[in-house]
Amino acid sequence: MPPTEHISKAFEADLEETRTRVLQMGGLVEAQILAAMRAYASGDAAIVEQVIENDRRVNGYEVAIDSACSHIVVRRQPAASDLRLIMGISKIVTDLERMGDEAEKIARMARALHQQGPQHAQRFPAIRHAADTALRMLRQALDAFARLDAAAAAEVLKEDPTIDSEFTSVLRQAITYMMEDPRTITAGLEIVWVAKAIERIGDHAKNVAEQVIYIVRGTDVRHTSFADVERELSKN
C-alpha cells in the first residue's frame, strides 16, 4: 500500500471513530434526559442519583472527543471539508455536554419537587409534552449528523418555535398555580426551572442541527431565520 493511501485510510478511520463516539455520547445524553423525566414523574431517588452519576460519563466523552479532534488537526492537517467536520464536531459535543447538564438539573429539581409532594409534578402535563418535543429534536439532530443530511437537520429547526411555545404555556400555568396558593410558590418555581431546562435542551438540539448544516454545506446558519435556511438549502 502506498504511503499516501495508508495515511488517507488512517485519517478516514480517525474521523469515523470520532463520529461514532459523538453518536455514542448523544445516545447517553438522550438516556440521561429520559431518566431525568422518569425521576420528574416518579421522584425515584435511585434514578436521580443515577443521572447525577452518569453526568461524569457525559463530561468524559466531551473531553475525549475534543482531545481526538485536536490530535486529528495536528497529525492529519485536514482539508477544508474535513476541517469543517472536525470543527462542527467540537461544537456539537459542547452542546451535548450542556444537554447532559440540563438533564442533571431536571433530576435534582425532581428530587426537591417530590420532597414537597408528588401532586405538584402531576399538575403540569405540558412538561411531558415539552420534553417529548426536545427529545424528538435531539434524535432528529443526531440522525442528521449520522447521515450528514442537511435537509433533515433543517427539519429540527422547524421545531424550535414549538418548544418555545410549550415553555411559555408551562410558565403561565405555574404563575397561575402560585397565585392561587402562595404555599406552592417554591414548587412552582421548581416547575419553571424544569421547563426552562427542557427548553434549553431544545435550544442545544437546534444548535447541533445548525452545525450539521455547516458541516455539509459550509454555511453558518446560526441566528438565521428558517425561511433563509430553506433558501440556502435550495441552492445547488
SULZI-V180078 format. One record per residue. N is the residue number from 1. PSI is psi in whole degrees, 0 to 359 (* if undefined). Layout:
n: <N	N>
psi: <PSI	PSI>
This chain:
n: <1	2	3	4	5	6	7	8	9	10	11	12	13	14	15	16	17	18	19	20	21	22	23	24	25	26	27	28	29	30	31	32	33	34	35	36	37	38	39	40	41	42	43	44	45	46	47	48	49	50	51	52	53	54	55	56	57	58	59	60	61	62	63	64	65	66	67	68	69	70	71	72	73	74	75	76	77	78	79	80	81	82	83	84	85	86	87	88	89	90	91	92	93	94	95	96	97	98	99	100	101	102	103	104	105	106	107	108	109	110	111	112	113	114	115	116	117	118	119	120	121	122	123	124	125	126	127	128	129	130	131	132	133	134	135	136	137	138	139	140	141	142	143	144	145	146	147	148	149	150	151	152	153	154	155	156	157	158	159	160	161	162	163	164	165	166	167	168	169	170	171	172	173	174	175	176	177	178	179	180	181	182	183	184	185	186	187	188	189	190	191	192	193	194	195	196	197	198	199	200	201	202	203	204	205	206	207	208	209	210	211	212	213	214	215	216	217	218	219	220	221	222	223	224	225	226	227	228	229	230	231	232	233	234	235	236>
psi: <126	149	318	323	321	315	317	315	322	320	313	322	319	314	315	320	319	318	319	319	326	315	324	317	317	320	321	318	317	316	323	317	316	317	320	321	330	320	321	319	325	334	16	115	327	321	319	311	324	317	316	316	317	345	333	324	320	313	322	321	315	312	315	318	320	319	319	318	318	318	321	316	316	316	326	340	66	153	176	311	320	326	323	318	314	317	318	317	316	322	324	317	332	316	322	319	321	327	320	320	319	323	317	320	317	316	317	318	324	318	313	322	315	340	338	355	136	344	335	312	325	342	353	73	338	335	316	319	317	318	321	319	315	318	321	319	317	313	316	321	318	322	318	322	317	324	357	57	104	323	318	322	322	329	329	322	331	337	345	315	330	312	329	318	321	323	316	321	314	319	316	317	318	320	315	317	315	325	326	329	101	341	346	7	314	313	319	320	322	323	316	319	323	313	320	321	320	318	320	324	317	320	317	324	320	318	319	315	321	323	326	317	319	316	314	315	345	18	130	111	12	145	32	140	156	325	320	324	316	319	320	317	342	347	150	*>
